[in-house]
């Protein structure tokens, strides 16, 4: 699927098939968001990938910029392998799937980017919620032990954070992770002083893929969705950001590119060193 980026030119509504129009969470916001997004493609461009695209991307469609909002897991840090390991080991202990370890496909489909109660319903449909959430609490404790020793930032993260902070943009972390996980990861990454607010999906009326966490983040920052940008790595998070009325840059940390595109990502980057991202940021500086 061809990826999208946003400029100050209006998108043709004929491009609407690139957005998940049938998603009930996005119907109200997609029309306005589409008007913020457009691309300039090389005449030689065919199907694009995050690392080999000749597209030109721009943030000018949301200028003047006010705020950047980041997911945490998979967006600030490559934490999914640690979550996968924790789930795999704990599910093996209870004989889940006949004792066969869960693979990455199962993890992406049923776990990545989702809120813990939703994960419980997906993988333990016959369990009562109290039992499922107790399992999740134990799994999160195991994840925190692993993260303390192994968590690493996405390449280029601190360079981008410095660029944002130096220019005085507002910034928030918005996550479906439990608060204990979120605060630990932010601390381990050295970003405790960077984020002005940390929004937890489980502390909102509805978690991602609903827009509530991002709307709460905008409210806390006193920022407009018309002038804010989201970074996300999962379909659930991208849907939430788009439903909140913001363009979302997809990070191809682990999840397949076509899934991120189908969720409504404006464009995709490999990491925060991606030339497409810095070309767009440098354009902002030149205006």
N, C-alpha and C positions, 0 to 999 in steps of 0.2 A: 504494500500500500504506500502511496506517495505521502510524505510527511508535509506538514504545514508550518509556516512561520508567519509572523505578523508584522505589518507595515502600516503606514498612514493611509494607504489606499484601501478603499472599501472592497471587501470580498464579494465576488459574484455569488448570488444565492443559488446558482447552478452547482456550486461546490458543496451544497448542504449535505450531499450523500456521504461526505467524509466525516460527518459528525453523527453520533449515536442518537438520531432524532427520536427513536422510539423509547429511549430511556426516560422513565417518568421523572427522574431527578433533574433532567437537563432541559425539558421542554420550554420552561419559562425563560431560561437564560441564553439558549443557544443562538437565537436570532441576534441579540445585541452583541454577543461574543464574536459571532461570525463577521460582524461589521468591523471588528478590531483586527482581524487576521487576514493576511494575504502573503503571497510569496512571489519572488522573482526567480524563475528557473532558467538555467542554460538550455538552449535549443537542443543540446545533445543529451539532456538529462532523461533517463528512463526511470525505472523504479529506484527510489533513493534509499540509502541506509544512513544511520546516524553518523558514521565515520567517513563516508565517501560521497556525500552529497555535494553538488555544485550550486545548491540554492543559496540565495542571499537573504538573510533574515534580519529583521529590524524590530526594535522596541518602540519606534516612534509613534506607533498607533496608540500607545497608552501614555505618551508624554503629556504633561510633565509627570515623571514617575514620583511616587510617594513611598511605596513600600515593597519589600520582598518578603514572601512567606514561604517557608521551607517545611516539607515533611522531614522526618528524622531517619527512620529505618530505611536503608537502601538509597537515601537521598543525601544525607550528610555523611553516612558511613555505610560500608558494605557489610551490613549486619545479617543479611538473610542467611548466609551459610551457617552462622552461629545459631539462628533460630531453627534452621533445618536440622542441624545436629542435635539440638536439645529435643525437638519433637521426635526425631528418629529414635534416639536412645530411650526416651520415656515411653513412646508407643510400643517399642520392642518389649519393654518390661511388662506391659499389660497384655501382650499377645495380640495387639492390633494387626489386622490384615493377615491373620494366620501366621504371625511371626515374620512376615516378609517386610524388610525396611521400606519406608516410604521413599519414593524417588522425587526428583526435582519437579517433574510434571505434576505430581500429586500436590506438592508443596505450593506451586504457583497457582494451581486451580482452587485449592481449598483453604489456603492459609495466608499467603503473602498479602500484606496490606490490609487485612481484614481485622475487624474488632473482635476481641476475644469471645463474647457471647455468640457472635455469628460463626466463629470457628467451631465452637462447641456444637452448635446445631448442625454444622456441615459434617463433622467427623464423628460425632457421638449422638446420632439422632435418637437413639433409644435410652440415653442417659437423662436423668433429671438435671436441671441447670446447676443446682448446687454442687453436684458431684463433678460436672464438667468444669465449672469454674475453679474448684479446688485443684483439679488436674492442671488447669492453666496457671494458677498461682505457683504451683510447684515447678512448672516448666519455665515460668518467667524468672524464678529464683536461679534455676540452672543457667538460663541465658545470661543473667547478670554476672555469675561467676565466670563464664566463658568470656564475656565482653571485657571484664576487668583486665584480662590477660591478652586479648587478641584483637580488640576493636581498632580499626584504622579508618581515617577519613577518606572520602572519595578524592581522587587526584585533583588538585587545583582548588580545593574547598577554601583553604585559608587565604589564598590569593584573592578569590572572589569576595570573601567576607571582609577583607581589608579594603577592597575597592568600594564595597557598599558602605562600610562604616566611615571611611574617609570622606564620603560625599554626603553623609548625614541622612541617608535613607532610613526609614523605619523598618523594623524587622521582627518577625515572629516565627516561632516553631509551632507547627500544627500537626498533631500526630494521633494515631489510634493506639499508640503504645500506652501502657500504664504509666502513671506519673513517676514511679520509682525507676522504671527503665529509661524514660525520657530524660530525667534529670541526671541519671548516671551517664548516659551516652553524651549528653551535652557537656558535662564536666570532663569526661575522658577526652573529648575532642578539644578541650580548651576554649569552649564557646559560652561559658556561663555568663560572661560580661557582654557578649555580643547580642544575645536575644533580649529584647525588651519585654517579651511576654511569651509564655509557653502554654498553648491550648491543648487540652487532652480530650480526645473524642468521647471517652467514657464519662466525662464530666459535663458534656453537652446533652441536650435533649435527645439528639440523634448523632451517632458517629458517622464517619465516612462510610459509604459513598454519598451520604446526604451532605448538603452544603453547610450545615450548622457550625462545625468547627471553624471553617474558614470565615464564615460570617461573623462569628464571635471574635476571631482574630482581627478582622478589619475594624470591628467596633472598639476593641481594646486599644488598637493603634490609632484610632480616629483617622483611618485612611479610607479612600474610596476604591471600590472595585474597578472603577474606570481607569485608575492610575496605579494599579498594583499587579505584581507578577508572582506566580506560584512555581516552585520547583517540586516535582513529584517523580516517583519511580514506579508506582503501581496503578493499575486500572481504577481501583477503588478511589485512590487519592486524586487522580486526574479528573474523574467524574465529579468529585466533590468540589474541586477548584473551579471547574467549568460551570457547574451548577450555581456557584457563588458569583458568577459573572466575570471571572478573571481568565486571562490566557495562562496556560500551563505549559512550562517547558518540561518535557519528559526526559528522565535520566535512564539510560539503558544499562543500568547496573546488572540486573539479572533477568528482568521480565522481557519476553519477546517483543520486538519492535511493533509487530502488527497489532498486538494487544493494546499497547500504549496509544498507537494511532487510532484504533477503533474507539478507544475511550474518549478521544477528543483532544489529544496533545497538540499544542500549537506547532511545535517542532521538537526534534529529538537531539540530544547531545550525548556523547559517550561519557564525558566527565566535565569538570569545570575548567579544563584546559582546552576544550574544544574550540577550534578557530571560529566556528559559526557564532558561538556565544560572545567571544571577545570582539568580533567584528561589530556585533550589535551594540555592545557596551561602548566601544570606541566611538561609534556614531553618536551616541548620546553625549559623550564628552565634547564632541566637535560642534554640537549645536548650541 
